[in-house]
Amino acid sequence: MKFILDDTIKSSLNEIDSNEWKLVTQFPSIKEILIWGIVLGVVLTGITSSLISIFILMDNFDFQAYKKLYLFLLIIPLHELFHLIVIPNIKNSTLGYSWRKFIFFISTDEIFSKNRFLLVSLLPLIVLTVFPIITLFFLKSEFVAYFALYNLIGSGIDIISFSIILKLPNNPLLKFHGANLYAKYKND
């Protein structure tokens, strides 16, 4: 595994065989997925924050995104690491940060099954948001609530990716070439 500070998501693959691999056209551009993913994450965070306040922390909780920013800075790389640990052959993967786009990203040339891609998409949401929210029923902690909610903001992007991949027919194999997602269908 490598770490890079760069503004482009690169691939070591030279060419994509267009006879075998088809561009997943439903997959939005990086800019679109960032905008809509963050909007979705913020909306879900608002809803979840209200539910936590009403049902778990009993009105003693008022989520304010600026209140514990140090947690947000911790969550971002941790979120990406949870994506990374379920990528096949992790040594061929790159964890990167784009200064211009202000995002962390994972880049890999590995081929994924549809199910593996779905797991890669949702693992940070499950581990860093769903499990902590469940623990709030037993451990009434504002810290844990903030931890879960900050992760949920970034998970909107993953939820959009998950929903797009879930709709693909015939359990294709998937791989990235740069920022583009390609599918290879078994009946091709």
N, C-alpha and C positions, 0 to 999 in steps of 0.2 A: 504494500500500500504506500502511496505517495501523498504528500500534501503540497498543493501549489497555491500561489497567489497570482491569479490571472483573470482576465476578463472574458476568456473564451473557453467554452467546453469543447475539448478536442477529442479526437478518436485516433487510435493508432492504426485503425483499419484504413486501407487506401481507398477501396471502392466497395460499393454495395452492389451485389449481383441483382439487378432489377428483375431478372427472370425468377429468382427465388424469393427475394425480400420485397415486400410492398410497404410503402410509406403509410403509416397510420395517419390518415388525413384528419381524423377527429381530434387528434392530439393538438392542443393549441400551441401557439408560439410561446416562448419563454415569457415575453412581456404580458401576454394575455393570461397565462396561467398564474403569474405572479399577482397581477391585479385582482383577478377573480378569486384566486386562492386566499389572498389576504382579506378581501371583503367577506368571503364565506367564513374564514377563521374568526374575524372580528364579530360577525353576527352570532356565530355559534358560541363564542366566548361570552358575549352579552347575555344570551339565553341561559347558558350553563351557570354563569355567575349569579344570576337571579335565582335559579333553582337551588344552588348551593346555599345562598343566603336564606331562602325561605324554608327549605326542607332539612338542611344539614347543620348549618352554623347559626340558625335561628336569629336572623336579623343583626347578628354581631359582625357581619361581613359586608364590606363595600369594596368591590374590586375597582382599583384605580390603576390603570396600566403603568403610570409613571412612578408608582409608589415603591416598587422593589425591582428596579431595572437591573440590578446585579444578577438577579435570578434569570431574567430574560437573556442576558449575555451568557450565562452558564448553559441555559437550555438549548440555544441554537446549535453549538457543536455537538452536544450530547444527543440531540435529535438526529443529526446527520450520522453519528456513530451507530445509532440503532438501525438506521437504514443499511449501513455498511456491513454490520455483522451477519446479515442474512444474504448477502450477495455471494453467489458461488465464486470460488477462487478469489478471495479478497485481495490477494497480492497483485492482481491485475487491475485494481481499482484505485481511483484518486479521489481524495477529499480536497475540495478546492474552495477558495473564497474569491469572489469578484468584488474589487473595490468600487468599480463603476456602478454595478447593479446592486451592491450592498446585500449580497446573498452568499450563503454557503451552498455547495452543491456536491453531488457524487457523480463521478464519471467512470464508466467501465465499458469494456469491450465484450463482456461476458454475455452469453445467450441465456435468457430466462424462459422458464415455462410460464404460462399465464398465472398459475397458482403461486409460483415463487415471486413473480412481479407484484401480485396482490399482497403477499406477505411483506415484501420490501416496502410497499407503499404504506401499509397500516401499522407496522410494528411500533414506530415511535408514538403513534396515537394511543395504541393499546397500553404500552408500558409506561409512558410518561403522562398520560391524561386519564385514561379509564381506570387503571389500577390505583393511582393516587386518589381519584374521586371516591372509589369504593372504600379506601382506607379512611376517608373523612367521616364515614359513618361510625368508626371506632375511635379515631384519633382526631379530635376537633382541632385542626391546626390551620391557621391562616397561611403559614408558610407553604404547606402542602397544597392548599387551594391555589395560591399564586403560581406555584410550580406547574400544576396541571393546566391552569388557564393560559399561562404564557405559552406552553407547548401547543395548546389548542389553536392559538392564533396562527402559528406556522403550519398546523396540520390541515388547514383548508386546501392548500396546494395538493397534499397527499390524497385527500378525499376526492378531489376532482380527478386526479390521475387514476385512482382506484375505480371510480365510476365509469371512466372512459374504457379502461382495460376490461372491466367486468362485462361490458357490452360486446366485446369482440367475439365473433363466432369461432367454433371449432377448435378451441384451445390452441392457439398459435404459439410458436416460439417467438420471443421478442428480443430485440437488441437495439441499442442506441448507436447512432453514428453521429458524433457531435451532439447537437441538441435535438436531432430528429429521431423519432421512434419508428422502427421497422418491424413488420410481422412476417413470419413465414408459416403458411398454413400447410398442414400435413397432407392435404389432398392436392396441393400444387405440384 
